[in-house]
Amino acid sequence: MSTIDSNFDETIQIKHVKECDNAEKRCIDALKRLNLEPAVPVIFDKKQATRGTVLAGDQQVHVVANVYGLRTQKRNIHQYHLEFTKTLSRAHDGKYTFPLVQDDKFNRKTTDHTAYQNRFMHQKLLAAFALKYPAVFGADPDVFCYDYAKTLYSLVELTSYNTPMILDEAETQQAIQRPFKVNLLLKKPPNNVFDVRDLTKTATTDLSEQSSHIIRFLELATSRHASQHPEDHVMYEAKKTYFMEAQNYGFTSPDLGNGKYLAAGASKTVACVEGPKNKGAPAVVIDSKKTPFYQSMNLLEMICKALQTRPDIIPNLVQWEMALKYVKRLECFPVYGNRQDSSIVLSYLSEAGALNTMMELDGNQISIAQYLRQRYEVQLRFPQWPLAVGIKKIKGTRVYIPLELLHVADYQRVGNGNITSTDIATIVKACAVNPSIKNTEISNCYRSFSFDVDSFMKKAGLIVLDTPLGVDGRILKAPQVQYANGNLYPEQNGKWRLPKPAKQFVAKYYHECRNRGITLGEPVKIWSVACGPLPIENAFADASEGGCEFILIGHSDRDNNMHSYIKGMERRYSLISQCIKTKTINNVMKKSPLSLENIVAKTNVKLGGINYDIFMDNYPIDPTVLFIGLGMNQPAGGMIVSAEPDKIRGNSNDSNTSSETVAPQSTAVLGFAANDGVHPNEFIGNFFFQPANRDEKIGIIDSLLVEVLERFKENRKCSPSRVIFYRNGCSEGAYANVLRYEVPVILEVVKKYAPDAPISVIIPSKMHSFRFFKPNINPSSRSDDQNIRPGTVLDCNVVNHAYSEFFLNSHLAIQGTAKTPKYTIIYTSEKEASLDMFERWTNALCYNFQIVTSPTSLPAPAYIANRYAERGRQIFNAFPSSDKGSNGNGSNGNGCGSNGSGNGNGHENGNGHENGNGNGNENGDDNHYDSYYVKSLQHNYSKNLFLRDKRINA
């Protein structure tokens, strides 16, 4: 008989919710450590910053955005709350009446199919109530705009509220085919009237006073027609739609295989932008969207396709784990019994099949297979397969259903964990379309919303213009890239070639390193290693015993799974490693000497050198400015390694699980990078673990800052003249949290090291829908010629009317349409703040990645911080359930004798730290550091001075 821990899923969910709830507490604790209080979330006033200007070497440019003006009229909108409840004919837990849609006790997001069905259930019920109660709602349904949950907007004032309304069982059955009564209470909240034009009357900098309710109303109103036509649109919220018939709007829905397909749709947001007259105006931002969905099909058939197996074969452990990822939070319908119209959300898989999983019936133990045969006359064809387990219990008992008796519900998006590399290739090919095609897609998406035919929008006086907004901008002069031989680059297209290009791989990696001034000893050993954990660890152990400090690893293009493990071994043995795919090696040998240049450039950076300096004629960067980048890697990022299979499958006998266990599925990785080394252009970083939380709070920023500022002081022998943060991984909704919890800590810590240094906090973001195009695109041109040019900066018309923002397209998009990052200056203490300085310095830093000969899409500190967050995830995955990742012993007292000095202004002595003895077990008064911080010190580079001084994630 198979026994399954029915509390496993609940335990993980409860723990995750508690950790999310504790995120704010951790931030407050960080403030208390410095005797601080949360700040009022006031963002930097854009009126205090001067606009960017056209300087020598710049070019003026005009671009077109995917932004459509939204005309409004002065009109009062009345807001009401709807409270739906249901009354059952039989009591449940002693009660008869419950909320129509109950909140999840674990605060989990509603599954896609349920969210989709809930919207139409509310839509049909409100229509039924409006028909039954005309004295409350009147006779015109087109004066209402509904969010399909709890909020109703009306163009007229309703007078009959707080009056109970009821649909009896027959009326409910007719409306939504459900056998219960539905009750509705219409409530009038205080201050329920607003004017749409209030949105632009005041541009407040206090984020707690932003007019978010008006934006929400406009997003609902502009989606009203689409949401009322389910034959054309699948919508889960007002900001996104997926097309039922993609071909009607010029799209296709390619089959991804394994029971998945790629759906086309549109994203639509409303933003308050400056507008052409610089007075503030609402606008609609539209972009095309493509997302993988599950096919509606038999669940066992889907899983067999995904596992590439047959249903008559018993799955092994690896297949079981892959199938587990498929069923997690998947919604299905049973194909037997009398509840075939009631969906079931799945939780996990049982260990045994239907023949060996037992249940109690009339005081006797029978198998699931016997129960189905006796009760429903269902004879299973594949009883050896594991059973799907439902999230909800019935009368305190888990529900087990054979996979062959479940049908996958429609309208469900595929989670990141079930998107394969083959899927990604198809998705990238479908999404990375040239600007000429992207522009057409956006026009078709605009057409899909039918703004001009919606009756509510007409009566509300809302008109979405049909011509996209034009924007005047500048192409900034590129910084000069200088190598040791004095050569200056790049060209204006954003690319440059390294000097002394390697002609062929026969010149050999070692000789190329020597040619570029990298001090490397001759290779100690060249040997072949099997692609497995033990052989790889043995290779690192042998190299460490032999006194090596650097390992170059060539591996198959398909050996991606071992990369995390290799980087874990790098951390364990304090050996710098560099991985090269065989495809890249072949390119070097046959046709691409530039690949060898990039490989050697990466080696030099890993060993502590730099490849070039950057210079600017206008707004030169002070070498004592400290730039810090922060990046987040949430649990979905990187390869998620689950806990031991025995524990997942409920067989663990360990009842003493520590409350300090740091679980992969609840851990985020905070990466950071700063130019705190000896050279101003050298960006080195580290990472910390912290609980994953949806609002992206950072609770250990004080520890991070102390580490960076101490290193800056030691390496530069001075205090920073100013500090500029690029705070990645932050959505616009989290700006208030950064201002409330993080900025006070930043100010306090920096003040102790550099009391007079101005401090700025900038949020770079690609999490937006803005796109920019050349006015006249030649469809036959190459992708990079169709895209806007590197250095294009926009700081008017489409930027926020209240925030100080700019869009900077620093990179050259060689595939698809450029995604231009947005930069928001949420705080600065600069006395004479200038967008010119922030824009030009940011652009220059995009040329400072040091590895490739083209600018990156984000400035080096932010870009490299993201890489450190990814590296932290890889190391965490290499040691998911133990503390064996590091013993905290630094680098065994060995400096970096073969440190790269670089061909262009690297470290002169190249000796690293002479005594790399990190202290792995300090006993100071550090009780405020929790298990995440302790885990961080076991795995990161804080106590390993040899690796901490190198950009080993290059």
N, C-alpha and C positions, 0 to 999 in steps of 0.2 A: 504494500500500500504506500502510495506517495503522500508525504505530508508537505505542505507548502505554507510558508510564513505569510499569512494573509495581511500582516501589518507592515510588510516591507515597504510598499509604495506609500502608505500613509506616513510612515516614519520619515522617509525622505522628504515628502511634501511639507510636513510639519516643520522639519528642521530648516527647509529652505525658506518658509514663510517667516520663521523666527529670525533667521539671519537677515532677511530683507527688513524686518522691523527694527533690527539692531543697527542698521546702517546709519540712521540719524544719530543714535546714541554714540556710535564710534566717532562721528564728526564732532559732537558736543564734547566728548571726552578729550579730543585733540585740542579744542578750545580751552577746556578747563586746565589742561596741562600748562597752558600759557596764561592762565587767569583772564581769559577772554570770554565774551558773550557773542552769540550769533548777531551778525550785522543786519541792518535793514538792506534789502536787496535793491539798491539803487545803482542803475547802470550808468556808465560814462555818458555824459551829455554831448551829443555830436556837435552841438553849436560851439563847443569849446575847441574843436579841432579845425584847422584850416584845410581847405580842399587841396587835392593833388593838382599839380601844375605841369605844364609842358616844358621840359627842360631840353638842353642841347642833346641831340642824339635820339630823342623820343619821336614818335610818329603819332599823329592823330588818326583815329579810326572810328568808323560808325558800324555798329553791329545791330542785329535784330534778335530780340529775346522771345522766349515762348510765354510771354506775359501779355494778357489781354485786359484792357481797362474795364472796370466795372462801374457804370454810371448808377447813381442812386438819386432818390428824391427824398425830400424831408417828409418823413412818414413815421408815425408812432407804431411800434411793434409791441404787442401784448404777449407776455410769456406766462404759461400755466404749467403746472405739474400734474401728471396723470398717475394715479395709483391703482394698478390692476391687481386684483386678488381672485383666487378661485375657491369655491366652496364645494367640497366633496360630499357624496351621499353617505359615505362611511367615514368614521373617525380614524385618524392616523396619529398615533402617539397622543391620543386624547384630544386632538384638535380636528376641526372640520375645515377651517379657512387658512389658506397659505398664500404667500406671494405667487403671482402667476408664473414668474420666472425666479427661481430661488438662486441666491448667490452661492457660489462654490465655497465650501467651508475652508478650503485650502487657498482661496484667492487665486485659483488657476484661471487662465484665460479660457473663455468659452470656445469649444471646438468650432471649426468652420461651418460644418453642416448645421449644427444647432443654432449658431449665430444667424445664419442665413434664414433658417426656418422661423426663428423668433421674430425677425423683422416683419415677415409676412403675416405671422400670427397677429402681431400688434396692429398691423395695417388693416387686416380684415376685421378685427374686433372693433377698432375705432370707427370704421365705416358702419358697422352694425349698430353701434351705440348712437352715432350721429343720425342714422335713419330712424331709430326708435325714439330718440329724445330731441326733436327739432326745437323744442323750447329752450334747450341748453345750447345747441350748436348752430341753430339757424338752418337755412335751406341751401346755402352755397358752400360746398366743400372746398372750393378753390380759394377761400380766404385763410386756409390753414396750411401750415408746414410742420411736419411731424418728424421727430428723430427716431421713431419706431422703438421707443423705450419709455421714457418718463417725461419728456418735454414736448409741449405743443406751443407753436407760435401762431398768433392770430393777427389779422389785419384789422379786426374789429374787437371791441371790448365785450367780453362775455359777462353776463350779469348773474347767471345761475351756477354758482360754484358751491362746493362743500355739500352738494346734494347727492346722496347715494343713488347709483344707477345699477341695474341688474339685467343680465341676460340669463334666462332660465336654460335648463338643460337642452331643450329642443332648439332654442335660438343659438346656443353655443354650438350644438351639433351641426346646424346649418351653416354657421359662419366658419368654423375651424375644425369640424369633425372631432370634437372632444366631448366626453360625457360628464360635464360638470357645469355648475353655475359660474359665471364670471361677474365680478363686481368692479365698478369703476367709480373712483372719487376724483372729481376735478377740483384742484386746489389753486388758489391765487397766492403766490408768494409775495412777500413785501418787495416794493420797488420793482414791480413786474413790467414797467413800461420803459422803453428806450427808443431813441431815434437812431436810425442807421447812420446818419451823418455825424453822430457823436464820436464815431470812430476816429475822425480826422480833426476834431476840434481842438483836442489837447494831445500833445506828444509827451506824455509823462515819462520820466526816467525811473520811477518807482515801479518795479515789475509786479508788485502786489496790487497795483491799481490799473494794470493794463486792461483794455476793453476786449478781453478774450471772448466774452459772451456774444459780442457783435460779429466777430470773425466766425464763431461757430454757427451763428444763424445764417450768415452769408454762404458758408460752405454747404449747409443743408439746403438752402433755397436754390443754389445753383446745381444741386444734384437731384432736385425733386422729380423732374421728368424722368430721369434715368431710373430712379428708385421705384417709380410706379410702373415700370415696364419690364417685368422679370423675363418676358420672352426675349428681350435683347440684352439684359444686363444681370450680372451676378454681383451683388454688393454686400459687403459686411459692415461698411461704414460709409460716411459721406465723402471720403477723400479718394476712394478707389473703386473702380468698376472693372469687371472682366466681361468680355463679349461672348454671348451665347453663340452667335454666328460671326466668327472673326472675319470671314471672307466679305461680309457686308461692309466692313470698314478697311479693306485692303490688307488684312493680315492672314496668316496661316497659323495652324495649330499643329506643329510637327509632333509625331509620336516619338517619345523618348525610350520606348520599350519598358519591360518590367512593370507594366501596369501604370505608366505615367505618360503624360503628354504636356506640351508647353502651351499654356493659354495666353492669349493676348488681351490687353486691356489698357486702361488709362488711369493715371493719377491726376488729381485736381485739388489744388489747395487755393485758399484765398489769403492774400497778404496785403498789408497796408504799406505801400511803397511811396517814395517821394513823388513820383509822377513827373510829367514834363514841366509842370509849373512849379515844382518844388514846394507844393502846399500839402502834400499827403493825399493819397487816394487809394481806395481798395482796388485790387487787381486779382485776376484769376490766372494761376500758373498751371499749365497743362503739359504733361509729358506722357509718352507711350510707356507701357509696362508689359513685361513678359515674365510669367511665373509658372513653375511646374505644378501640375495638379495630378491627383490620383484618378485613374479610370474607375468608373463604377462597375465593379466586377466581383467575382467570387474571390474571397480572401485567400484561400489555399492556392488557387490558381495564380494569384498575384505573387504570393511569397515564393512559390516554386519557380516562377519566371525570374524573380530577383535573385534567387539562390542558384539558378541554373541547375535545377534538379527535378526529379519526378516525384509525384505524390506517393508512389509506392515504395520509396526509399526512406528509411528512418534518418532524420537529420542528425548530424554530429554536433559536437559542442560549438564549433565555430559557426555552423549554420544556425544553430539555436540562438546564438547571440545576435546574429544578423537579423533573424526573424523577429527577435525581441524589439529591435529598433523600429521595425516596420509597424508593429501593432501598438506601440506606445502612443496613447492619446488618439488612436484611430477610431473613428465612429463607423459602426456597421449595423446592419439589420439582420436579425435571424430569419432563416428561410423555412422555419417550421413553427408549429404551434399557433396560438391565437394572439401573439404579440408581434406579428411581423411588421406592424406599422410603428413600433416603438424601437428607437435606436438604442444601441449600447456603446458606451465609450470604453475602450479596452485599456487595461493597465499593464499587464505583462503576460508571459507565457508560463504555463505549468511545466514542471520537470518531466512528468510522465504523460502518457497518452490516455485515451478514454477507457482503455481496458484496465488500467492500473490506478486510476484516480477514483477514489471511493467517496461516496456520499451516504447519508443516512436517510432511509425511507421506511416509515412505519416501524421504527425501532431496529431495522436491519441495515447492514452495510452492503451496498451494491455499487457496481461500477457505473460511471457516467454512460458508458455504452449500453449497459443493461437498462438503465433508467430511460434513455431515449427510445429504446426498442419497446419497453413496456408501456410507457406513457404516451408516446407520439407515433409509435410504429415506424420509427426511423432506424434503418439499418445502415450503420456507418461503413463507408468504403475504405477509409484510411484511418482506422482507430489508433494507429501507432504514433500519429503526429501529436505534438503537445497541444494543450487546450488553451484557448484565449480566455483571459480572466478579466471580468468587468471591473471598472473602478467602484461602482456603487454596489453595496451589499443589499440583499433582500432578506429581511428578517434576521439581520446579523450574519448572514452567510454569503460568502463569495459566490459569484456566478461563473461557472465553467462551461464554455461552449466550444465544440470542435470547429476548427478553422473551415472545414468544408461546408459547414452549415451557416456561414456568415457571408453577407454580401456588403461590399464596401459602399458606404453612402456617398452620394455625389457631392460636388462643390467643396472638396477638401484639398488644400494646398499641401505640397510635400515639404516636410521639415528638412532643415539643413543636414541632419544626420543620415537622411536617406537619399541624398543627391550624390550620385557617383561621379567619378572623373569623366566618364563618357557623357553623362548628363551635362556636366559643366561645359564640356566642349561644344555640345549642341546649343546650350543656352548662350554661350559667348558668341557663337556664330550668328545666332538669331538676334542678339541684342546689340552687338558691335557693328552697327550699320553706319554707313557714311552720312555726313551731315545732310546731303541732298535727300537721302531716303528718310532720315530722322525728321527732317522738316515736314515732309509729306505725311509721315505717321502722326505727327502732332496735329496737323491740320485735320486729319481724319478723326483723331480723338476729340478735337474741338467739336466737330460735326456730330459725334455720337451723343453729346449731352443735350442737343436740341434746345439750347437756351432760349431761342426766339419763339418757341411754341408753348412754353409752359404758362398756364393761366395765372398761377400764383405770382410768378415773377413779373408778368405784365401788370397785374393789379398792384403789386408792391413798388412798381416803378424801377425795377432792376433790369439793366440792359448790359449784357456782355458784348463789348465791341468785337468786331470780326477781323480787325487788323492788329497784328502783334506790335508791341511797343518797340520803338527804336531807341538805341542808347549811344551816346557819344563817349568814347573812351580814348585811351592812350596805349601805345605799345612802348613800354619802357626800354630804354637802352640796356642791353645785356651787360652784366659785369664782365670784367676782364679776368680770364683764367690764366695764371702765370705758373709756368713750370721752372724747374731749377736752371734750365739753360736760357731762361729769359724770354722764351717764346710766349706770345700773348694770343689767347683765343677767347671766345668762340666767334663763329659767324652769327649773323643776325637770325638765322633759322633755329637757333637754340642748340645746335650740335657742334662738336668740334672733334678733331682727330688727335689722338695722343702722338707725341713725337716718337721717332724711332720705331715705327710699327714692325711687329714681328712678321716675317715673310712666310714662315711655315713652322709647323710644330717641331721639326727636326732640330730647330735651334734650341729646343728643350726648355722646359719650364725653369730649370735651375739657372741656365745661362741667361735667360731673359730677366730673371730676378737680379742677377749680378749686374747685368747691363743697366738696370734701372736703379742701381745704388742700394739695393736691399742686401744687408749683411746676413747671409745664410751660410751655415756650414754645408758641406757636401752631403747628399742623402746618405743616411746611415744604412738603410735597408729598403729594398723594394720587393714586396711579396704579395701573394694573393690570399684573400681572407673570405671564408664563406659568409654569406649574408644572413647572419643569425645573431641573437644577443650574445651568446657565449663567445663565439669567435671574435666578435667585435670588441668585447670587453677584454679578452686576452690580448688583442692587438694593442689596445691602449695600455694595459698593464705592462706588456713587454717594452713598449716605447718609453713608458715612465721609468722603468728600471734601467733602461739604457741611457737615461739622461736626455732624451729628446724633449723638445718643447713645441714642436709643430708637426702635424700629420696631414698630408694631402691624400684625400680619399676619392678614387674614381669609382663610380657605381652605375648600375644599370638605370635607365630612365624609369623603369617600373619599380625601383626599390624605394619608393617614397615613405613606406611605413617605418623604415629603419632610421630615418633622418632624426626623429625625436630622440631615439635611443642613443645615436651617435653623440648628439649634443648633451645628453645626460652624462655620458661617459667623459665628455670634454670637461664638464663641471666636476665630476668625481675625481678625475686624475689630474686636474689643472693642466691639461694639454690643449693647446689651441688646435682646432681642426678646420679643414676646408674641404667641402664636398664638390665634386665636379661630375656631371653626368657624362656618360660615354658619348652621347650625341654631341655635346660640346667639344669633347676631345676630338671626335671625328671632324667637326667643323674646323678646328684648329689645324688638323693635319691636311685637310683637303682644300679648304676654300676661304677660311675666315681668320686671318692673323689678328683681326681686331678682338676675337674671342680670347686669345692668349693675353692680349693687353689688359682686358678686363679682369681675367683671372689673376694676373700679377698685381694689378691695382688693388684687388680685394685682399690678396696676401699681404701687401704692404700695410694696408689699413689694419688688418687683423694683428699684425706684429707691432703696431704702435706708430707707424709712420703716416705721413700724409702725402698725397700725390701732387697737390697744387695749392696755390693760394688764390683768393679772389680779391679783386680791387674794384673800386667804383670812383669815377670822376666826381659825380654828384652824390652828396650825402655819403661820404666814406664812413665805413663802420669803425667806430672806436674799438681798438683791440681789447679794451678792458670791459666791454659790455658782456654781461653774462646772459646767454640765451639758454632757456630750459624748455624742453619739449616733454609733454606727458601724453601717453597713449594707453588705451584700455584694450584688453583682450578678454571678452566675455566667454563663458563656458562653451558657447557654440563655436568659438574660434579654435582652430587647430584640431588635432585628432583627439577626441574624447576617449580616454581609456577608462573603462568601467572598473568597479571593484572586483575582487576575486570572484570567479563564477560561483563557487560554493555559497558565498554570502548573498550573491544576487538571487540565487535559486532557493534561498530560504533554508539552507542546510547548516548554517553556522551555529556552533554551540557556544560561541563566545558571547557571554552575557555581560562582559565588562568593557564594552565598547566605550572608549574615552570620549568625553564630551568635547575634547579638543581636537578630535579627528577633523582634518580638512579634506572634504570630499570634492572630487573633480567637478561634479555637476553643480556645485554651489560656490565655486571659487573663480574669481576674476583675477586677472594678472595686470598690474599697473606697471608699464614700462616707462622709463624716463631716460633722457639723454641731455647732456649739457656740454658746452665748451669749457669744462673745468680742468682741462689738462694744461700742459705747458704751452701748447700752441693755441692761439685764438680760434683757428679753423678746425680744431680737432674735437669732434663730438663723440664722447664716450658715455656709456650709460649703465643701467642696472635695472632690476625689477623687484617688485614686492607682490605678495599675494594679499588678497582681501576678499571679503564676502561679495558674491555677485548680488547686485541689486539693480532694479530697473531704472532708478533715477540717477545712477552713475555718481554716487557720492564717493569722495575719497577721504578716508579717515586717518591716513598715516602721512599726510603731506608734510608735517613738521619733521619727521624722521628723514624723509627724502631731502628736504631742503638743507638740513644740517649736514648731511653727507655731502651734498653738492658744494655748499659754501665752504666747508672745511677743506675740500679738495681744491677749490679755487684759490683759497688763501694760501695753501701749502705750495701749489704749483706756480701761481703767478706772483706771489710775494706782495700782493696788494688786495684791496677790496674792489668789488665791481663798481664801475661808474654808473651803471644802470642795469636793471634786471628786466628781461622781457620773457614772459611765459607764453608758450603756445600750448594751450590746454585742449588736447584732442579728446575724442570719445565723449562728446557732450552735445546733447540735443538742445534745441532752443528752449524747450520746456524746463531744462535743468539749469539755465543761466542763474535763476534765483538761488538755487542751492550753492552754486559756486561762489556767488557774492555773499551769501549768508554764512557759509561755513568755511570756505577755503581761503578767500581773500584776506580775512582778518588774520589767519595763521601766517599766510605769506608775508603780510606787512610786518607782523611782529617778529618773525624769525629773521627776515632780511634786515630789519632795523638794528639787530644786535651785531651784524657783520658789516653792514654798509648803511649807516643811518641817513646819509644824504642822497642815496641812490634813488632816482625815480624808478617806479615799478609800473609795469604794464602787463595786463592779462588779456590775451587774444585767443579767441575760440576759432580754430580752423574747422571747417565742416564741409563734407560732401553729402551730408544727409539733407538734401533739398532737391527741388524739382526744376531749378532754373537751368536753362540751356541758352547758349548764345551762338549766333550764326553770322556768317558773312552775308551781306545783303543780296549779292548775286553769286550763286554757287554754280560752277560748271560741273554737272554730274559725271562727266567723263574724266575729271581730274582725279589725281590720287587722293587718298583720305587725308594725308597731312596737308595737302594744298587746299582741300575743301574746308578744313578747320580754321578757326581763328588762330592767330599767331602767338607764339610764346611771348610772354611779357605783357599781354593785353590786360589792362586793369580798368575796371568800371566802378565808379563811386558816386553815381547819380542816377536819377530816374527809377531804377529797379531796386535800389537799396532800401532798407527799412526807414520809415519816416521818422522814427524816434531813436534808433540805435546808430552808432558810428560803425559803418560797414563798408567793405569793398570786396569786389570779386576780382581775383587774380588768376589768370590762366598762364601759369609759368611754364608748363610743359608742352611738348610737341606730341599731339595725339596722332600716332601712326596707324591706329586701328579704331574704327568706330568714330563716334562723336565725342568731343572733349567734354568731360565733366569738370566744370570750372569750380574750384573751391571758393567758399565764402568765408570771409574773415570778419569777425565781430569783436570790436575793442570794448570789452565789458568793463574794464577798469584801467585807468592810467593816472599817475600822479605827475606826469610831465607838465611843466609849467606852460610851455608853448607847444602843445601837441600839434603835430602835423601829419596828415595822411601821407604826404610825400615820404616822410621818413619811414613810416610803418610799411608802406607799399614797396618802396625801393629796397629796404633791408630784407623784407620777406622774399622779394623776387631774387635778390642776390643769394640768400641762403638756400634757395632751391637749386643753385649751381654747386653746392658744397657737399654733395653726397659722397664724392671722392671715388666711387666705384665705377660709374658709367660716364660716358662722355656726352651726356645730355642732361638738361635740368629735370628734376623730379616735380611731381604735382604738388607736393607739400614742402615747406622749408626743412632743411636738414635736421634740426632738433626734433621736430614733430615726426618726420618720416622715420628717423632712426629710433625714436621712442617706440613707435609702433613695432619696429623690428625687435626691439628688446622685449616688448610684451609678448610677441610671438615666440621668442626664444624661451622666455619664462614658461610659457605654456608647454613647449616641447620638453623642457626639463621636468616640469611637473608631471607630464604624461609618462616620462621615463621612470619616475618613482612615484606612482599614484597612491600607494597605500603603505609606504614605509618611510623611515627617516634615514635611509641609507644613501641619500643623494650626496651628502657631504659630511665630513667629520669636522669641518670648521678649522682645519689646520693650515689655512693659507696655502702656500705653494711649497711647503717643506723647506723653507728657508732659501729657496733658489730664486735668484733674480731672473731677469729675462736677458740672458747673455746674447741671444741672437735676435734681438729686437730690431725691427726694420726702421731705418732712418729715413727711408723714402728718397725718391729722386728729386722731390721738391720740398725742401724745408721741413723735414721730419725732425725727430729728436736727435740732437747732435751726439750725445754719448751712447744712446741706445742701450742703456744698462738696466732700465726698469728699476724696481725697488730691490734693494740689496737684501733685505731681510723680510721676506714675505710671510711672516708668521702671524696669521690671523688668530684671534682668540675666539675659539668656538663656544666658550661657555662662561661668559661674563656673569658675575654675581652682584652686579650693582643694583641700585634701587629702581628696577625696571618692571615693577609689577603691573604697570599699566599696559605693557605689551601683551597682547593676547596670543592665542595659538597661531593665528595667521602670521603675525610678525615673527614668532619663533620659527615657524615653517619657512618663512622667507629667508631668514639668516642661515638656515640649513642648506638652502638650495641656490641662493643668489650669490653675488660676487662681493658683498660688503666686507666679508672677512677673508677674502682671497685676494690679496693685493696684486698678485701677479696678473690674474684675469681682470681685476677691476680696472687696471690701467690700460687695458686693451679694448678695442672695439671688436670683440670676438664674434659679434653677431653680424659682421659685415657680409 
